[in-house]
Amino acid sequence: MSHYDTLGVVKSATPEEIKRAYRKLASQHHPDKGGDTARFQEIEAAYRVLSDPNQRQQYDNPQPQGFHFNSGGFDGFPPGMEDILSRFNFGPGHPFGRHQQPRRNKDLRVEIAVSLFDTLQDQRKTLSIQTTNGHRENIEITVPRGVGHGTQIKYPGLGDTFFNTLPRGDLYVVIHLQQHDRYQVQGLDLVAGLDMNCFEAILGSSVEITTIDNRTLSLQIPAGSQNGTVLRVRDEGLYQMHSNARGNILIRINVTVPQNLTESQKDLVRQIQVGL
């Protein structure tokens, strides 16, 4: 499948048409939205080439020829080979490179989505990765407890295998935390709002909250709590990676005012107001 097929555009597509197609597909297949990581990577790779005028021209007009050396290095690569070889380090004067002898294959990078619940303990996950030579492979990794949004984890020896005479590259996995239906993440803390009417805030009350691992906790609301008051439930937030340190649950009180009081109820409120 060509890069144009991947993005669903014709070869004569304008840069703006390519950009629109990319944005639509990237939104549909992003791992944060439950999309397939391999498909998302193919879309990213296609857009990277077609959005760059020089790379697109080289992609559209490959010029395979015999290999020959010159003073600047090694010319006449088949399409894409120069980009592949540029990812490796070669020794001075080596016809394939610029600086150092290659030590291993290139590294691979994938992105995965992780729920807040899954960050509470180590998780075994199966990833499908595709190497430069098109081989697709399922590998097992362990995602450590406490990973945060944007965390990049290195897995040595699980990268590319293009050159079978060289050691395998490394795999880098980037973590994206999925949004939670109740809590927002602030560092290691989990923040949620709690609506209560003004009478509950005046008198105080007891409410139940649910943690991200679905346990139910009782939270006491002190009498006289003001709008915007933040109550803390300690050590029920997210873990810090490679540590037993843990954040808190922060509950922000939103005081509401009843809108459908009867006249007798309003009279009672007036009596209370007079006594203040």
NUKOLVEX-130683 format. One record per residue: y negated, z negated, x of N, C-alpha, C, O in turn. Coordinates in steps of 0.05 Angstrom, whole numbers, padded with zeros to 5 digits, always signed. Last residue first. Layout:
N
YZXYZXYZXYZX...
# end
This chain:
276
-00718-01237-00588-00718-01233-00559-00744-01243-00547-00748-01241-00523-00721-01240-00643-00713-01264-00628-00714-01261-00598-00712-01281-00584-00731-01189-00658-00752-01209-00662-00746-01234-00646-00764-01247-00636-00681-01166-00648-00704-01158-00632-00726-01178-00634-00740-01184-00615-00649-01189-00687-00643-01195-00660-00667-01188-00642-00674-01203-00624-00673-01166-00731-00674-01195-00728-00668-01203-00700-00680-01222-00689-00662-01112-00722-00690-01121-00722-00692-01151-00718-00709-01161-00704-00606-01113-00729-00617-01107-00702-00646-01116-00700-00654-01126-00679-00604-01124-00783-00593-01143-00764-00604-01139-00736-00610-01157-00721-00627-01078-00802-00641-01103-00807-00631-01124-00787-00646-01141-00777-00588-01041-00789-00613-01039-00776-00629-01065-00779-00643-01073-00760-00549-01057-00826-00544-01060-00797-00570-01059-00781-00573-01073-00762-00575-01043-00873-00568-01071-00868-00562-01076-00839-00570-01097-00828-00577-00988-00867-00602-01003-00868-00597-01033-00863-00612-01046-00849-00528-00965-00819-00538-00969-00846-00563-00986-00845-00570-00997-00824-00529-00919-00763-00529-00947-00774-00539-00947-00803-00557-00932-00810-00518-00874-00732-00513-00874-00761-00511-00902-00772-00493-00908-00788-00523-00875-00677-00542-00859-00692-00539-00861-00722-00556-00850-00737-00519-00921-00622-00508-00911-00648-00530-00897-00664-00553-00906-00664-00528-00901-00556-00541-00915-00579-00529-00904-00604-00530-00879-00609-00492-00914-00494-00500-00896-00517-00511-00913-00539-00505-00937-00541-00490-00919-00425-00495-00933-00450-00505-00914-00471-00525-00900-00467-00444-00907-00379-00464-00892-00394-00468-00905-00421-00450-00903-00439-00425-00933-00317-00428-00938-00346-00451-00921-00357-00473-00921-00347-00380-00908-00271-00408-00909-00278-00411-00912-00308-00401-00895-00323-00332-00932-00229-00337-00926-00257-00367-00930-00263-00377-00952-00261-00296-00914-00174-00323-00923-00182-00327-00913-00211-00326-00889-00217-00242-00934-00137-00250-00920-00161-00277-00932-00169-00280-00956-00171-00242-00927-00064-00243-00942-00089-00246-00923-00113-00253-00900-00110-00200-00911-00006-00225-00913-00021-00222-00928-00047-00201-00941-00052-00164-00940+00048-00164-00926+00022-00191-00931+00008-00203-00953+00011-00126-00941+00108-00152-00945+00094-00153-00928+00068-00143-00906+00068-00083-00929+00137-00078-00943+00112-00103-00948+00096-00102-00959+00074-00081-00863+00166-00092-00890+00164-00083-00902+00138-00077-00888+00118-00077-00808+00165-00067-00822+00189-00077-00851+00189-00082-00863+00211-00133-00799+00122-00109-00787+00135-00103-00803+00160-00121-00811+00175-00147-00847+00073-00156-00834+00097-00132-00824+00112-00113-00839+00116-00131-00839+00004-00125-00850+00030-00141-00834+00051-00147-00810+00048-00174-00850-00054-00158-00833-00037-00153-00846-00010-00169-00863-00001-00172-00910-00093-00182-00883-00088-00163-00867-00071-00139-00871-00072-00162-00962-00099-00148-00945-00118-00158-00916-00115-00152-00899-00132-00191-01003-00073-00165-00993-00062-00149-00977-00082-00124-00978-00081-00224-01034-00129-00219-01030-00100-00191-01019-00094-00172-01025-00108-00267-01010-00173-00239-01018-00172-00228-01013-00144-00224-00990-00137-00333-01025-00190-00314-01016-00170-00286-01028-00174-00283-01052-00178-00384-00999-00232-00364-01019-00227-00343-01008-00208-00336-00985-00210-00452-00988-00238-00427-00977-00226-00408-01001-00221-00415-01019-00207-00499-00974-00290-00484-00994-00274-00458-00982-00264-00444-00969-00278-00520-00939-00325-00520-00931-00297-00506-00951-00279-00502-00946-00255-00547-00988-00368-00540-00959-00365-00541-00952-00335-00561-00958-00321-00522-01054-00354-00543-01035-00359-00532-01006-00356-00512-01001-00344-00488-01108-00384-00487-01086-00366-00508-01065-00374-00511-01059-00397-00482-01153-00415-00509-01147-00406-00509-01124-00386-00529-01120-00372-00419-01175-00393-00439-01175-00414-00466-01169-00401-00473-01178-00379-00377-01130-00354-00393-01155-00357-00414-01152-00379-00424-01131-00384-00316-01104-00368-00345-01096-00369-00361-01122-00373-00359-01134-00394-00257-01102-00333-00274-01119-00349-00303-01110-00346-00314-01108-00324-00202-01060-00339-00228-01064-00326-00246-01080-00344-00250-01073-00367-00134-01051-00326-00154-01064-00343-00180-01069-00328-00179-01081-00306-00099-00991-00314-00111-01015-00304-00131-01025-00324-00144-01009-00338-00041-00952-00311-00062-00962-00328-00072-00988-00318-00056-01007-00314-00024-00895-00270-00021-00924-00277-00045-00932-00293-00067-00922-00290-00027-00842-00253-00021-00848-00281-00013-00877-00286+00002-00882-00305-00049-00832-00204-00019-00833-00206-00009-00844-00232+00013-00853-00235-00102-00839-00213-00092-00811-00209-00062-00810-00208-00051-00788-00210-00106-00888-00268-00109-00879-00240-00098-00851-00237-00086-00840-00256-00143-00901-00326-00118-00890-00315-00123-00880-00287-00142-00865-00282-00168-00961-00356-00172-00936-00342-00146-00927-00330-00128-00944-00325-00189-00999-00412-00167-00990-00395-00175-00963-00382-00186-00946-00394-00237-01053-00419-00228-01025-00424-00204-01019-00405-00200-01033-00385-00270-01105-00451-00249-01098-00432-00239-01070-00439-00233-01064-00462-00340-01123-00452-00315-01115-00464-00294-01110-00442-00301-01111-00418-00406-01145-00471-00384-01142-00452-00359-01135-00466-00356-01139-00490-00451-01146-00503-00431-01167-00506-00410-01167-00484-00397-01188-00479-00479-01100-00486-00493-01126-00489-00472-01149-00489-00477-01169-00475-00441-01060-00487-00454-01066-00462-00468-01093-00463-00468-01108-00443-00429-01059-00541-00408-01066-00521-00420-01074-00495-00410-01092-00481-00479-01043-00559-00469-01069-00567-00446-01078-00549-00444-01102-00541-00485-00991-00540-00503-01012-00530-00493-01040-00537-00498-01059-00522-00421-00960-00527-00446-00964-00542-00461-00989-00532-00450-01005-00518-00401-00923-00469-00398-00946-00487-00424-00950-00502-00446-00944-00492-00368-00879-00425-00387-00882-00447-00380-00907-00463-00357-00912-00469-00361-00874-00358-00350-00888-00380-00371-00892-00401-00391-00906-00397-00345-00827-00305-00363-00840-00324-00349-00853-00346-00326-00845-00353-00319-00834-00238-00316-00826-00266-00337-00840-00283-00346-00862-00276-00297-00820-00172-00319-00828-00190-00315-00817-00218-00308-00794-00221-00264-00844-00117-00261-00828-00141-00281-00838-00161-00282-00862-00167-00274-00841-00045-00278-00854-00071-00273-00833-00094-00278-00809-00091-00275-00817+00003-00250-00828-00005-00251-00840-00033-00230-00849-00044-00322-00770-00017-00309-00782+00007-00281-00791-00001-00265-00775-00009-00316-00766-00080-00338-00772-00062-00327-00786-00038-00324-00810-00037-00290-00728-00132-00285-00739-00105-00311-00742-00090-00327-00723-00088-00284-00745-00200-00296-00729-00180-00292-00743-00153-00292-00768-00152-00234-00750-00252-00248-00761-00229-00261-00739-00212-00250-00717-00208-00209-00722-00294-00225-00747-00299-00243-00754-00276-00264-00765-00281-00183-00676-00277-00196-00676-00304-00212-00701-00310-00228-00700-00329-00198-00653-00211-00184-00671-00229-00198-00672-00256-00223-00667-00257-00189-00594-00171-00206-00612-00187-00189-00628-00206-00169-00619-00216-00151-00594-00111-00155-00585-00138-00173-00605-00153-00172-00629-00148-00170-00584-00044-00163-00603-00065-00170-00592-00093-00192-00583-00097-00143-00543+00003-00164-00543-00018-00154-00563-00040-00133-00560-00052-00130-00539+00072-00125-00553+00046-00149-00550+00028-00172-00554+00036-00101-00492+00114-00126-00503+00105-00122-00514+00076-00111-00500+00059-00059-00488+00168-00060-00491+00139-00085-00505+00131-00090-00527+00140-00038-00448+00220-00059-00466+00211-00061-00465+00181-00064-00444+00169+00014-00439+00265+00005-00436+00237-00016-00457+00231-00012-00481+00236+00020-00405+00329+00018-00429+00312+00009-00422+00284-00003-00401+00279+00068-00357+00354+00042-00369+00351+00043-00394+00334+00065-00403+00326+00127-00355+00395+00115-00353+00369+00088-00367+00369+00084-00387+00383+00130-00325+00460+00134-00347+00442+00118-00343+00416+00098-00329+00415+00151-00255+00467+00132-00277+00471+00137-00300+00452+00149-00296+00430+00183-00215+00452+00187-00225+00479+00169-00249+00485+00171-00261+00506+00168-00197+00403+00192-00214+00404+00198-00225+00432+00215-00242+00435+00107-00196+00376+00120-00190+00402+00144-00209+00405+00140-00232+00410+00100-00219+00324+00098-00190+00328+00112-00182+00354+00128-00163+00354+00101-00268+00298+00125-00261+00314+00124-00231+00322+00145-00219+00326+00054-00322+00284+00063-00294+00284+00086-00290+00303+00091-00305+00322+00074-00391+00274+00055-00369+00270+00069-00341+00272+00091-00338+00264+00098-00438+00286+00104-00426+00260+00086-00402+00253+00084-00394+00230+00084-00466+00332+00108-00450+00332+00116-00438+00305+00139-00429+00302+00052-00523+00302+00059-00507+00326+00084-00491+00321+00104-00501+00309+00008-00527+00254+00037-00529+00256+00047-00511+00279+00049-00487+00275-00051-00561+00239-00038-00543+00257-00008-00549+00257+00001-00572+00260-00095-00563+00184-00072-00575+00197-00058-00554+00214-00052-00532+00205-00158-00577+00160-00141-00556+00173-00120-00569+00190-00126-00585+00208-00190-00596+00101-00175-00604+00124-00158-00581+00134-00145-00567+00119-00215-00581+00054-00223-00567+00078-00208-00576+00103-00213-00565+00124-00207-00644+00026-00216-00617+00021-00226-00604+00046-00244-00615+00059-00157-00683+00062-00181-00679+00046-00188-00650+00043-00175-00633+00054-00096-00720+00062-00111-00696+00069-00135-00693+00051-00134-00700+00027-00065-00766+00051-00093-00769+00057-00109-00744+00065-00131-00746+00074-00003-00751+00082-00018-00766+00063-00048-00767+00071-00054-00770+00095+00010-00684+00106+00008-00713+00109-00009-00726+00087-00026-00713+00075+00057-00638+00089+00028-00643+00086+00024-00673+00087+00035-00687+00069+00105-00604+00124+00098-00630+00113+00068-00633+00112+00055-00631+00133+00138-00542+00109+00118-00558+00124+00116-00585+00110+00123-00588+00086+00182-00488+00114+00178-00515+00104+00158-00530+00121+00160-00530+00146+00175-00418+00098+00176-00440+00118+00170-00466+00104+00155-00467+00084+00196-00353+00087+00191-00379+00075+00194-00401+00096+00215-00402+00109+00167-00292+00106+00185-00313+00112+00177-00339+00098+00153-00345+00096+00162-00222+00115+00154-00245+00100+00176-00267+00103+00200-00261+00102+00137-00175+00161+00160-00192+00154+00149-00216+00138+00130-00229+00147+00096-00145+00181+00102-00142+00153+00125-00160+00144+00132-00159+00120+00079-00155+00232+00098-00133+00229+00108-00130+00200+00126-00114+00195+00049-00202+00226+00035-00177+00231+00053-00153+00226+00044-00131+00218+00079-00240+00171+00072-00235+00199+00059-00207+00202+00059-00192+00183+00067-00281+00117+00072-00254+00125+00062-00249+00153+00039-00255+00159+00097-00338+00085+00078-00326+00103+00086-00298+00111+00110-00292+00111+00102-00384+00036+00111-00357+00042+00090-00344+00060+00067-00340+00051+00121-00453+00042+00101-00432+00042+00114-00405+00048+00133-00404+00063+00139-00512+00011+00149-00487+00020+00127-00466+00019+00116-00461-00003+00127-00581+00029+00120-00557+00014+00132-00532+00027+00136-00531+00051+00128-00650+00022+00142-00627+00033+00136-00602+00016+00139-00603-00008+00078-00698+00032+00090-00678+00014+00104-00656+00030+00092-00646+00049+00062-00767+00036+00069-00742+00049+00083-00724+00030+00099-00733+00013+00016-00789-00017+00039-00793+00001+00045-00766+00015+00036-00745+00006-00029-00777-00043-00023-00805-00041+00002-00810-00024+00008-00833-00018-00039-00724-00053-00050-00735-00028-00042-00764-00024-00048-00776-00003-00020-00712-00103-00003-00705-00080-00014-00716-00053+00000-00717-00034-00063-00725-00135-00039-00742-00136-00022-00737-00111-00011-00756-00100-00098-00683-00126-00105-00710-00117-00081-00728-00116-00078-00744-00098-00062-00624-00105-00073-00641-00125-00080-00668-00113-00070-00675-00092-00078-00568-00065-00064-00594-00067-00077-00611-00088-00102-00613-00088-00070-00501-00045-00083-00520-00063-00065-00545-00065-00041-00543-00068-00077-00470+00020-00061-00479-00002-00077-00499-00019-00095-00513-00009-00083-00415+00064-00097-00436+00049-00079-00444+00025-00066-00427+00013-00066-00398+00133-00063-00396+00104-00078-00419+00090-00084-00439+00103-00062-00363+00192-00078-00382+00177-00074-00377+00147-00077-00354+00137-00030-00355+00256-00034-00348+00228-00048-00370+00213-00047-00393+00221-00039-00334+00324-00037-00355+00304-00041-00342+00276-00054-00322+00273+00000-00287+00363-00025-00297+00351-00019-00319+00331+00004-00322+00321+00047-00305+00416+00037-00289+00394+00013-00302+00381+00006-00325+00387+00030-00323+00484+00045-00325+00459+00033-00307+00438+00012-00295+00442+00004-00307+00530+00023-00330+00531+00040-00332+00507+00062-00343+00508-00018-00251+00566-00012-00264+00540+00009-00286+00544+00028-00283+00559-00062-00261+00622-00036-00253+00612-00029-00266+00586-00035-00290+00582-00132-00252+00611-00109-00267+00619-00084-00255+00608-00084-00240+00588-00174-00209+00602-00177-00233+00619-00151-00245+00629-00147-00248+00653-00163-00160+00576-00188-00165+00588-00188-00188+00608-00201-00186+00629-00109-00112+00569-00127-00133+00562-00151-00136+00579-00159-00119+00594-00073-00074+00583-00074-00081+00555-00096-00101+00549-00101-00106+00525-00075-00068+00638-00083-00045+00622-00086-00052+00592-00101-00039+00578-00104-00120+00676-00081-00112+00660-00090-00090+00641-00111-00092+00628-00148-00139+00703-00137-00113+00711-00113-00104+00695-00104-00081+00699-00131-00206+00690-00150-00187+00701-00137-00162+00710-00116-00163+00724-00084-00215+00634-00094-00220+00660-00114-00199+00670-00115-00177+00659-00100-00227+00564-00085-00213+00585-00099-00218+00612-00122-00226+00613-00091-00255+00500-00105-00257+00526-00088-00245+00548-00065-00252+00551-00096-00224+00436-00081-00236+00457-00098-00237+00483-00115-00220+00486-00124-00195+00400-00119-00222+00393-00104-00238+00415-00101-00262+00413-00124-00143+00416-00148-00158+00422-00144-00188+00416-00160-00204+00425-00078-00121+00395-00077-00130+00422-00101-00147+00430-00099-00163+00448-00097-00111+00342-00075-00130+00347-00075-00140+00375-00073-00164+00380-00136-00073+00352-00144-00099+00340-00122-00120+00344-00128-00143+00349-00105-00033+00374-00126-00045+00391-00134-00072+00379-00139-00091+00394-00073-00018+00330-00061-00031+00353-00082-00045+00371-00077-00067+00382-00100+00009+00290-00095-00019+00287-00085-00034+00311-00086-00058+00313-00072+00071+00307-00090+00056+00289-00082+00027+00286-00059+00021+00280-00053+00070+00377-00049+00078+00349-00067+00061+00331-00076+00040+00339-00101+00077+00430-00083+00060+00414-00077+00073+00387-00094+00087+00376-00133+00101+00469-00113+00117+00455-00093+00100+00439-00070+00109+00436-00141+00062+00530-00150+00077+00507-00126+00090+00493-00104+00090+00502-00153+00004+00565-00131+00020+00555-00140+00034+00529-00146+00021+00509-00206-00001+00611-00183-00014+00598-00163+00007+00590-00155+00025+00605-00246+00023+00639-00254+00002+00620-00230-00011+00607-00234-00031+00593-00225+00063+00669-00236+00040+00683-00243+00017+00664-00245-00006+00673-00165+00080+00633-00191+00087+00645-00202+00061+00658-00189+00040+00656-00102+00107+00613-00118+00086+00625-00145+00097+00634-00147+00120+00641-00073+00128+00553-00082+00134+00580-00101+00111+00588-00114+00098+00572-00028+00150+00503-00040+00128+00517-00049+00137+00544-00035+00152+00557-00042+00202+00456-00026+00191+00478-00041+00169+00491-00066+00169+00491-00065+00184+00390-00063+00202+00413-00047+00188+00434-00039+00165+00431-00092+00179+00325-00071+00173+00344-00070+00193+00366-00074+00217+00362-00142+00164+00293-00139+00185+00312-00118+00178+00333-00124+00172+00356-00159+00154+00225-00144+00146+00248-00141+00170+00267-00137+00192+00258-00203+00147+00184-00199+00170+00202-00184+00161+00227-00196+00162+00249-00204+00100+00155-00202+00126+00140-00196+00149+00158-00184+00169+00149-00209+00062+00196-00186+00061+00178-00182+00088+00163-00159+00097+00160-00257+00076+00218-00233+00078+00235-00208+00078+00218-00189+00091+00224-00290+00066+00174-00288+00093+00185-00263+00097+00202-00250+00117+00201-00282+00011+00168-00273+00029+00147-00271+00058+00157-00252+00072+00150-00304-00009+00215-00276-00012+00210-00265+00007+00189-00243+00017+00191-00358+00007+00205-00343+00017+00228-00313+00015+00224-00298+00033+00230-00372-00020+00156-00373+00010+00159-00357+00020+00182-00343+00041+00179-00335-00068+00124-00348-00062+00150-00348-00032+00154-00327-00020+00156-00306-00070+00079-00334-00078+00077-00349-00073+00103-00374-00074+00103-00254-00057+00093-00269-00037+00078-00299-00045+00075-00315-00027+00069-00236-00103+00122-00237-00076+00135-00256-00058+00120-00273-00045+00132-00242-00145+00086-00253-00148+00113-00256-00120+00126-00275-00115+00140-00212-00127+00042-00241-00128+00040-00254-00130+00068-00276-00118+00072-00160-00134+00063-00170-00107+00054-00200-00106+00053-00213-00087+00062-00158-00189+00071-00155-00170+00094-00166-00143+00087-00179-00130+00103-00164-00209+00019-00183-00216+00040-00182-00196+00063-00203-00187+00073-00117-00188-00004-00143-00180-00015-00165-00186+00006-00183-00169+00010-00079-00215+00026-00080-00186+00026-00107-00176+00017-00118-00157+00028-00090-00268+00011-00094-00260+00039-00095-00230+00041-00111-00219+00057-00074-00267-00043-00102-00272-00036-00109-00263-00008-00130-00252-00002-00020-00259-00037-00036-00238-00050-00065-00242-00043-00079-00222-00038-00007-00308-00013-00002-00283+00002-00018-00261-00010-00030-00245+00004-00021-00346-00053-00035-00346-00028-00031-00319-00013-00050-00309-00001-00032-00334-00121-00013-00331-00099-00027-00328-00072-00044-00311-00069-00072-00384-00157-00064-00357-00149-00044-00357-00126-00039-00378-00113-00094-00431-00174-00066-00427-00179-00056-00399-00171-00033-00392-00178-00145-00435-00158-00141-00429-00186-00112-00423-00193-00106-00412-00214-00142-00440-00104-00153-00462-00119-00149-00459-00148-00149-00479-00163-00124-00389-00087-00105-00411-00089-00115-00435-00105-00099-00449-00117-00148-00333-00125-00154-00355-00106-00134-00378-00110-00128-00386-00132-00142-00290-00159-00119-00298-00143-00125-00320-00123-00108-00326-00106-00191-00282-00186-00166-00284-00201-00143-00296-00185-00127-00311-00196-00228-00280-00145-00231-00301-00165-00205-00305-00180-00197-00327-00186-00211-00234-00119-00210-00259-00104-00212-00283-00124-00199-00303-00120-00220-00195-00158-00193-00201-00150-00191-00228-00136-00172-00243-00140-00277-00197-00161-00261-00200-00185-00232-00209-00178-00221-00228-00189-00292-00186-00109-00300-00212-00122-00283-00218-00146-00275-00240-00150-00271-00134-00101-00262-00157-00085-00268-00183-00099-00250-00200-00101-00301-00104-00137-00272-00106-00140-00261-00130-00125-00243-00144-00135-00352-00110-00115-00346-00120-00142-00316-00123-00147-00307-00143-00158-00345-00086-00065-00352-00114-00066-00346-00125-00094-00335-00147-00096-00334-00033-00080-00314-00049-00065-00319-00078-00067-00301-00094-00071-00382-00020-00103-00358-00020-00120-00336-00035-00106-00320-00049-00119-00416-00023-00059-00420-00041-00081-00396-00043-00099-00389-00064-00109-00396+00018-00026-00395-00010-00017-00398-00030-00040-00385-00051-00040-00360+00064-00069-00384+00056-00055-00380+00027-00045-00363+00013-00055-00299+00101-00060-00314+00079-00073-00338+00071-00055-00337+00072-00031-00264+00140-00045-00292+00146-00044-00310+00124-00055-00334+00129-00059-00214+00119-00055-00222+00121-00027-00252+00127-00024-00264+00120-00004-00218+00073-00111-00212+00099-00099-00223+00100-00071-00240+00084-00063-00189+00007-00118-00211+00026-00118-00203+00052-00106-00182+00053-00091-00156-00038-00114-00157-00023-00139-00181-00004-00141-00191+00000-00163-00147-00066-00068-00171-00074-00083-00173-00058-00109-00191-00064-00126-00099-00041-00053-00100-00070-00056-00123-00079-00072-00121-00097-00089-00115+00012-00048-00097+00005-00070-00098-00025-00075-00097-00034-00098-00146+00007-00002-00159+00015-00027-00141+00008-00051-00152-00001-00072-00108-00007+00036-00129-00027+00029-00143-00019+00003-00151-00037-00012-00044+00018+00012-00068+00019+00028-00087-00003+00019-00084-00016-00001+00024+00000+00017+00000+00000+00000-00025+00000+00018-00027-00016+00036
# end
